[in-house]
Amino acid sequence: MEIRKVQITGGSSFVITLPKEWAAAQKIKKNDPLGLVVQPDGTLLVTRDVTEGQFQREKVFDITNLEEPAFLFRLLVGAYIAGFTNIRITSKSRLTASVSMVVRDFTQMAIGPEVVEETENTIVLKDLLNPAEMPFDNTIRRMFVIVKNMQLDAINALESRDKGLTDDVIARDNDVDRLHWLIARQTNIILKNPSLARKMDISTNKVVNTYIISRIIERIGDHAVRIMENEKRISSFTINKDIITAIRKAATLALSIFDKSIVLFFKKDLKASHQNIEQVHDLEDLCENINTLAMEEDPVMAISLRNIAESIRRSGEYAGDISENVINYLVEEPVPARK
């Protein structure tokens, strides 16, 4: 660290000199404007970017020798989450129909990217979404509503054996994924462009915490899908009413923990978050009861029922993790002055 003393000129202006090596590296000349950004922790950021516009970054993928279309899809997702505003796909030979299909699937899944140019050898994607127009809190609320309904419908489908509802729960997981990708993307963009955090009125600490919670919600959605996948394996079996009752009781508690964790995230309630985590122990007992009842069933049935109990337990534990992250975040927040 280089230490420099503050000087006062004109009796009121505080002045500090810039390191010569840094100024030379940034090609700063006399009368050049510099931006000064006060960070949440009190530090001062000096930047040449005084426009506060979104960074334009392009990623180029040469897929001439690409053999797996699924690999291209993962590359596109990675570039999107990394925050690239333009993605260029090129090939020395003509782009195949499978490549076009992957690009179409990606644009339908991701929020923002659209094809703006297409030739025989090139496809250009451009992100048309302004990150500041999608507040983190709104996205978290939307993810929560989707996943909560997925969990509710999963148990209803298990009880009613409604195949249409089962397939619908599984399909909704795509909506959760695309919202999680959006939060991951915004997180990366903000960490690279602090001015965007100011525009969205959010600290970088909260951005990171929100990303973690988004990831947890996405995993809870995955477990709703797993419940449905296990339901499909035993669709020809009749589930004992006592087991259905036990499953519904455990699922209701898991959903209650999930619901409270999100409410307390927005309320910023430390003590209630702690109490919410404690309920996970009760959930574990309920899920163990399901396992005990499942042991009396056909082996194929028993395995799926135990998997369903495990998904319910994991959903509740993940909900408890949300409350843990709320506590970890609030502990770092400054304590408001007493009135």
C-alpha positions, -999 to 999 in steps of 0.1 A, spaced: 0 0 0 12 35 -9 6 61 18 0 98 8 -7 127 30 -38 149 25 -30 186 19 -54 216 22 -54 244 -4 -74 276 -3 -82 269 33 -110 245 25 -101 221 -3 -86 187 6 -60 176 -20 -41 143 -26 -18 135 -54 -23 105 -77 5 79 -81 25 87 -112 28 51 -123 -10 46 -121 -17 79 -139 7 70 -167 -8 35 -171 -43 50 -174 -29 76 -198 -42 105 -177 -33 140 -189 -38 175 -175 -75 185 -172 -87 150 -179 -119 143 -159 -119 115 -133 -149 100 -115 -148 97 -77 -172 70 -63 -178 66 -25 -181 29 -17 -204 15 9 -174 7 32 -162 43 30 -134 38 6 -131 60 -25 -130 46 -60 -111 67 -87 -122 58 -122 -117 71 -157 -153 61 -166 -173 92 -160 -203 82 -182 -216 56 -158 -229 36 -188 -231 -1 -191 -198 -18 -201 -199 -32 -236 -181 -65 -237 -180 -90 -265 -173 -128 -264 -164 -146 -296 -168 -184 -299 -152 -201 -329 -172 -233 -332 -155 -246 -364 -145 -279 -347 -174 -280 -322 -189 -315 -321 -214 -313 -292 -242 -287 -295 -249 -291 -258 -214 -277 -251 -222 -246 -271 -253 -241 -250 -232 -242 -218 -207 -217 -234 -236 -193 -241 -249 -196 -206 -215 -190 -192 -209 -159 -214 -243 -146 -204 -238 -150 -167 -203 -135 -170 -219 -103 -182 -209 -101 -219 -233 -78 -237 -225 -92 -272 -218 -128 -281 -205 -137 -315 -206 -173 -328 -184 -179 -359 -174 -209 -380 -152 -213 -410 -178 -236 -425 -216 -231 -427 -234 -231 -394 -255 -262 -390 -292 -264 -381 -283 -279 -347 -263 -247 -339 -293 -225 -348 -315 -247 -326 -291 -243 -297 -291 -205 -301 -329 -204 -303 -332 -225 -272 -307 -202 -254 -325 -170 -264 -358 -185 -252 -343 -194 -218 -322 -163 -211 -337 -129 -203 -323 -102 -226 -302 -117 -254 -316 -116 -289 -302 -124 -324 -293 -92 -341 -272 -105 -370 -271 -139 -388 -252 -151 -418 -241 -185 -430 -210 -184 -409 -219 -160 -381 -246 -154 -354 -244 -123 -332 -264 -120 -300 -269 -87 -282 -283 -82 -247 -312 -57 -250 -320 -56 -213 -308 -28 -190 -297 -45 -158 -309 -15 -137 -345 -22 -150 -347 -55 -131 -344 -49 -94 -330 -78 -74 -359 -78 -49 -385 -82 -76 -367 -111 -92 -363 -129 -58 -401 -124 -51 -409 -138 -85 -386 -168 -80 -401 -174 -46 -437 -174 -59 -429 -198 -87 -410 -223 -65 -436 -221 -37 -463 -230 -62 -441 -258 -76 -438 -273 -41 -475 -270 -34 -485 -285 -68 -459 -313 -64 -476 -326 -32 -511 -322 -48 -499 -341 -79 -485 -368 -57 -518 -372 -39 -541 -368 -70 -517 -387 -94 -524 -360 -119 -499 -365 -148 -506 -331 -164 -499 -313 -131 -467 -335 -127 -454 -324 -161 -463 -288 -154 -443 -287 -122 -413 -300 -140 -417 -275 -169 -418 -245 -145 -383 -252 -134 -371 -235 -166 -387 -203 -154 -368 -205 -121 -335 -212 -139 -337 -182 -162 -344 -159 -133 -315 -173 -114 -293 -168 -144 -304 -132 -146 -294 -126 -109 -261 -143 -115 -255 -121 -146 -264 -89 -127 -241 -98 -99 -212 -102 -122 -219 -69 -140 -223 -50 -107 -190 -64 -93 -173 -51 -125 -192 -19 -127 -198 -3 -92 -217 26 -107 -245 2 -115 -249 -6 -78 -255 31 -71 -281 33 -99 -299 3 -84 -294 16 -49 -280 -16 -36 -247 -24 -19 -223 -50 -32 -227 -70 0 -264 -73 -6 -258 -82 -42 -237 -112 -33 -261 -122 -5 -290 -120 -29 -272 -142 -54 -266 -168 -27 -303 -168 -18 -313 -170 -55 -291 -201 -58 -308 -217 -28 -343 -209 -42 -333 -225 -75 -322 -257 -56 -355 -258 -37 -372 -257 -72 -350 -286 -83 -363 -307 -54 -399 -301 -64 -389 -316 -98 -372 -346 -80 -404 -352 -61 -423 -354 -94 -397 -376 -110 -400 -401 -82 -438 -398 -84 -436 -409 -121 -416 -440 -110 -445 -452 -88 -474 -439 -109 -488 -475 -111 -487 -480 -73 -513 -469 -48 -499 -448 -20 -511 -456 15 -532 -428 30 -511 -427 61 -480 -421 40 -497 -393 20 -508 -377 53 -472 -379 66 -458 -365 34 -483 -336 34 -475 -328 70 -437 -327 64 -442 -307 31 -464 -282 49 -437 -275 75 -409 -273 49 -430 -248 29 -437 -228 61 -399 -225 68 -394 -215 31 -422 -189 33 -409 -174 66 -373 -173 53 -382 -150 24 -405 -128 45 -377 -124 71 -352 -117 43 -373 -86 33 -381 -77 69 -344 -80 80 -354 -98 112 -324 -114 130 -342 -131 159 -371 -145 139 -346 -158 113 -329 -178 141 -362 -192 153 -371 -202 118 -339 -222 115 -347 -241 146 -378 -256 130 -357 -277 107 -351 -301 135 -389 -308 137 -389 -313 99 -362 -340 102 -384 -360 126 -414 -358 102 -393 -370 73 -379 -399 94 -415 -409 100 -421 -411 63 -390 -433 59 -403 -457 86 -437 -460 69 -420 -466 35 -401 -496 48 -434 -515 49 -440 -510 12 -428 -527 -20 -390 -521 -25 -396 -500 -56 -422 -480 -39 -401 -476 -7 -371 -462 -26 -392 -435 -43 -410 -426 -11 -377 -422 7 -363 -401 -21 -395 -379 -18 -389 -376 20 -353 -366 13 -363 -339 -11 -388 -325 14 -361 -325 41 -336 -309 18 -361 -282 7 -366 -273 44 -329 -273 51 -322 -250 21 -350 -227 34 -331 -227 68 -300 -218 48 -318 -187 35 -324 -175 71 -288 -182 80 -277 -160 51 -301 -133 63 -284 -134 97 -249 -134 82 -258 -103 61 -276 -84 89 -247 -89 113 -225 -70 88 -250 -42 84 -244 -11 105 -267 -9 136 -292 20 132 -288 48 157 -314 48 186 -339 76 185 
